[in-house]
């Protein structure tokens, strides 16, 4: 393991439409093969769909979904003698958010709706209610 200084986390610029760093990070995670404009288009159209279906602001549903999907504990392998034990460990706040976003995106991609925006909107709505594959 390197003994150099820890890498400094660069601040992510907030997105132009909602002025939110969380949204910007989510769009970056959603991005595929460096196509950020496509990723933004998918996210913003999903927000519009959420506003149509629920009647609530899309960003508030999104933030609620991310909060509901955040894990509190995870298990890490720990060597004790010759055996590896699964030890529960509390998750750091920044990792919680990153995991929640990653899970929402992966379960959205696995859904069967026609477009990615529809899949993402459906998964975010379910996650904001505390349901769906992301929460399981």
Secondary structure, 3 states (H helix, E strand, C coil): CCCCCCCCCCCCCCCCCCCCHHHHHHHHHHCCCCCHHHHHHHHHHHHHHHHHHHCCCHHHHHHHHHHHHCCCEEEEEEEECCEEEEEEEECCHHHHHHHHHHHHHHHHHCCCCCCHHHHHHHHHHHHHCCCCCCCC
